[in-house]
Amino acid sequence: MKSRTQATAALLRSLAAALLLMGVPEPVLFGTTAAFYGAIAKDYHLPFEDKILEELLFDGQLKSDPIHPNARGYRRLAEAMAELLRKAGAV
């Protein structure tokens, strides 16, 4: 996963695409965001969000099933990404 994420970031950067990176929690019962996402964000100077998916996964009121967000969860996700874009000066 790390090497694919790095390759994707490098390719998109070479195409002058604007990027942001969202960390995905480790696939374990009580995991936290995989550490390599933060390192990639730092290496490529990318705006980085590493808390929202963990918040969604552990709040049953924000999910429609054990994995997927419901309408409230998707709203929270959109709000977090919008805030990241504002902080990065993209909007």
Secondary structure as UniProt FT lines:
FT   HELIX           2..14
FT   TURN            15..16
FT   STRAND          21..22
FT   TURN            29..30
FT   HELIX           35..43
FT   TURN            44..45
FT   STRAND          48..49
FT   HELIX           52..57
FT   HELIX           60..62
FT   HELIX           71..87
FT   TURN            88..89
//
